[in-house]
Amino acid sequence: MSLRLRLAAGLMLAVGLLLVAGESRPDPRAIMVGSKNFTEGVVLGELVRALASTETPAEHRQALGGTRLVFNALVSGEIDVYAEYTGTLTHEILAQQQPESREEIREILAESGLRMSESLGFRDNFALGMRKDLAERLGIRRVSDLRAHPDLVVRFGTEFMERGDGWPGLKRHYSLPQQDVLGVEHDLAYRGMAAGGVDLTDLYTTDAEITYYDLLTLEDDLDYFPSYEALLLYRAELAETQPAALQAMLRLEGQIDEAEMIAMNARVKLEGVQENVVAADFLRKELGVDVDARETLRSERFFRYTGQHLALVASSLSAAILVAVPLGIAAARRPRLAQVILGVVGVAQTIPALALLVFMIPLFGIGAGPAVVALFLYSLLPIVRNTHTGLTGIPLPLRESAEALGLSSGARLRLIEAPLAAPSILAGIKTAAVINVGAATLGALIGAGGYGQPILTGIRLDDMGLILEGAVPAALLAIGVQGLFEWAERAVMPAGIRPQARD
């Protein structure tokens, strides 16, 4: 590896790590509020954050993912509190322990250093729903009526497809025959129903879309679904370390009824009001608590997401360059070792991105850490392979001439082989960089931020403007990175082998 390439990679790594540290380091005094990746969870998270902030600094890690990811973050101490539901506790999180009462739930949670609040005042139950016109035409009012209609197109939320109180148990309980059943993002199922491409989906009973899309909630006539009382799960240590903030958060107990929750969800999803503003309005009206809240400007979000995205890309790509180029050199000089090196980095490339992110969470927690490691692994293959190809593709007479000059192995690499292989090496780095920019959007799924955040929020809120707010800058950044490395290729390569522009 040339000195200039090492220096550039080292500088990128230092800048990337500084950016990651600046973006991900929380206030050590702050209460960390988490939320699942659906609108109601984010609204409740904003309510909790706003109340906690009246007593101590508080931050909200929004839309972290599904139930297991957020609950595990609570157990590990990466977040301190989030909104959960009794049915999810008994049938998903604590399904193996099979608690039969709230006291049993509290005892089991206490073993992990957790506590739960009393009900926030409303239920958000699972249900099945259809368009009213379709249900009327087919004569469907109850879940058991679905047995007579095996050809329905069914699209459930991805979490509902797997969880203990979801589709597998529902299918057995009702002996349902439907076969065209797939998992999609929950909010996309509503759009599919509106377009006529989906016949049946799962509902949350406080969803604003039920009324908006004129859907019929099917009667759970065989009593499959349990009750889902909303409550707060929090770390027991808050009672000692942040008692005032905990008491402020617990003011939500019994204060939100179903109609109010539906109204807050509707303001966010149908009117486009940001969650922090909706939460502040509720607290001011219902609890007499004044908190600062304003809509964030598009420009503010752009600069924040750009900083986060650049941090992920710069730190992971520079680390990959520092590791992958030496690996490619080793593979080129030792043919037997080449099979092992190329095989290992090739396997890393085949692991699905979502799975790789999840694998990294137990080791690095939620946030930027797992995303940087996953992006680093994805960047290795094109750089290693192109370095190996560039070095092994040097004509034999040139290599023999270098040896005849009496140059040492290191001198041959530095003075002859590396310059000749530079086009291939830089092409591999450029490929890795472009892949990295696109893949970094997935980091938002685990709280790493970046351009993926507005994309996920836009999907959740059915807001094409928000989706483009992340997708367009990500595409432009990928084009910019490609142009930057094409310039670097011309700057780094020796003049004698630099491609000449045609007239």
C-alpha angles and dihedrals in degrees: 000000000000120000091242092053092048091049092048092048092046092050091048090049093050093048092045093050091048090051092047091049091048093049099042106035108103126205103271089223095050126108107232112221119194133194139189123248100269132087099251092050091053092047091050089047090054091050091053094044092050093050093045091049091063087071107024141359110289133185131194123217098200129210097354096170139264132348099275095048094051095042091050089050088055093049092049092049097244088122128024104207143005139165117266139166132239095232091052091050095051100038103031118016098034098023094126093054091047098208114201101194140028090253090058089049090052092050093050092047091049089061087065094044094258136128135189132217129228118271116297087224105266144069126228102192130185115248140158121249143190137178107277094232092053093045091050093048092050095040094240120153103138134047090244089060088069090076090078093055111058094159097066116129105238125192118177131181110271093245092049089056092065111022123106094248093042139082102319093056093038091053092052094043094054098027090234117188101201114132103174092079121139137164120244137162103292095237093049090059089064091053089049091053092049090051092048096244096109125055103183137020142160119267136202103220093227093054113127090214093071091074095030094057093036094240129173117229107219118230113252090223096171094047099240101149119073124218116281107204111182115236142148125263113202142165113269092226090071088077088067104029100038108016096152093049091046092053089049092053092047090059085087091071109119093353103107121067125193095259092052092049091050090049092051092048089050093052090055101040103032104027099035097233113154117251096241091056093048090050093048092050091051094048092048093049102038105028103023091238116144115206130169112256133159137160111267113237121242090240091054091051092047095056092043094050092043091054091049093047094048090049092055094045098043097047097044097042096046091049089049092052092051091051104031100051093056089046090052090049091050091049091051094051097043111044094189091051089048092070091054096045096046091044094053096047089043091056091050089054093054096056109104111252096236092049092049091052091051091048090055096051097079089052101040106016125228123316130043098340100075091039093054092048093047092049090047091055092047090052096055102075101058092045096045093045095047092046090051092046093047094051097042090047094063107115114258095236090059092051091047091049090054091051091048089057088062095241118161120244092257093047092049090052094046100041105031118006100045094048091048092047093043096099092055094043093049091046088056092049090049091051091049091049094053092046089047094054092053097042092049089073088073089064088080088072089072100035099270094126122208128124090321090072097071089040092056092042090050091052090048093049096036088238114149091189092062092046090054089046087069103027098052097050090045091054092046091048090052090052091047093050091050090052091047093054092046087056090046090051091058092044097048100041117088113257092243094064099029112121111252122229114243122233 
